[in-house]
């Protein structure tokens, strides 16, 4: 067994052709054990057709391309390339793409981070 995993998802602009709903989930692809990461491409005018929230996972959205709005607890929040948004589990959310958008979403259990960066690293 290796200490790492390498997989290809292809070009971001082609996610819609290669993955259902233009969303690649990395949990199964890489065998992740601590979080879920999805990479999504949505065309202009697309909207997530439902509101949702989570039981325990916070989400971080990192917008790589385009512009749109997230509706968080009934408040419209604009985003653009370079915007990062943290959403706690209890927040009701949905999203709409004003232009073609691409983003990464990372989900992890809220309050579970015990160490990070240099607190978890060691020189070898």
C-alpha positions in Angstrom: 0.0 0.0 0.0 1.3 3.4 -0.9 1.4 6.5 1.3 -0.2 8.6 -1.5 -2.8 8.4 -4.3 -2.8 10.1 -7.7 -5.9 10.4 -10.0 -6.8 12.7 -12.9 -10.2 14.4 -13.2 -9.4 16.1 -16.6 -9.7 19.7 -17.6 -12.0 21.8 -15.3 -14.0 23.1 -18.3 -14.9 19.5 -19.2 -16.2 18.4 -15.9 -19.7 18.5 -17.2 -18.8 15.9 -19.9 -17.0 13.6 -17.5 -19.0 13.8 -14.3 -22.7 13.9 -13.4 -23.9 17.5 -12.8 -20.4 18.8 -13.6 -19.2 17.8 -10.2 -16.2 15.6 -9.4 -16.2 14.1 -5.8 -12.7 13.3 -4.6 -13.7 11.2 -1.5 -14.2 8.0 -3.5 -11.7 8.8 -6.3 -8.8 9.3 -3.8 -10.1 7.3 -0.8 -10.2 10.4 1.4 -10.6 9.7 5.1 -10.9 13.2 6.7 -13.0 15.4 4.4 -14.9 15.5 1.1 -13.7 17.7 -1.7 -15.7 18.4 -4.8 -14.7 20.3 -7.9 -17.6 21.8 -9.8 -18.2 23.5 -13.1 -21.6 25.2 -13.7 -22.7 27.0 -16.8 -24.1 30.6 -16.9 -27.6 30.6 -15.6 -27.4 27.3 -13.7 -28.8 27.2 -10.2 -28.7 24.6 -7.6 -32.5 23.7 -7.6 -32.9 23.2 -3.9 -31.9 24.7 -0.5 -29.9 22.5 1.8 -27.9 22.5 5.1 -25.7 19.9 6.8 -25.9 17.9 10.0 -22.3 18.3 11.0 -20.1 19.4 8.1 -18.9 23.0 7.5 -18.1 23.8 3.9 -15.5 26.1 2.3 -16.2 27.3 -1.2 -13.2 28.5 -3.2 -14.3 30.2 -6.5 -11.8 29.8 -9.3 -13.7 31.3 -12.2 -16.8 33.4 -12.9 -19.4 35.3 -10.9 -22.6 34.4 -9.2 -24.6 34.5 -5.9 -24.9 32.2 -2.9 -28.0 32.5 -0.9 -27.1 31.9 2.8 -29.9 32.0 5.3 -32.1 34.0 2.8 -29.3 36.6 2.2 -27.8 36.9 -1.3 -24.0 37.0 -1.2 -22.2 37.8 -4.5 -19.0 36.0 -5.4 -16.4 36.2 -8.1 -13.1 34.6 -8.9 -10.9 34.5 -5.8 -13.8 34.7 -3.3 -13.7 32.2 -0.4 -16.8 31.5 1.7 -17.1 29.4 4.8 -20.6 28.0 5.5 -21.4 26.5 8.9 -23.6 23.3 8.9 -26.8 25.1 10.1 -26.8 27.7 7.3 -29.4 27.1 4.6 -27.7 27.5 1.2 -28.1 27.5 -2.6 -26.2 29.0 -5.5 -26.7 30.6 -8.9 -24.1 31.1 -11.7 -24.3 34.6 -13.3 -21.5 33.5 -15.7 -19.8 30.1 -16.2 -18.3 29.3 -12.8 -15.8 26.8 -11.4 -15.2 26.2 -7.7 -13.8 23.8 -5.1 -15.9 22.9 -2.1 -14.3 21.3 0.9 -16.5 19.6 3.6 -15.2 18.6 7.0 -16.8 18.1 10.4 -17.2 21.4 12.1 -14.9 21.8 15.2 -12.8 18.8 14.3 -9.5 20.5 13.3 -6.9 19.7 16.0 -3.7 20.9 14.3 -2.8 22.4 11.0 0.2 23.6 8.9 3.4 23.5 11.0 1.5 22.2 14.1 1.1 18.9 12.2 4.3 18.8 10.2 7.8 17.6 11.1 11.1 17.9 9.2 12.4 14.7 7.8 
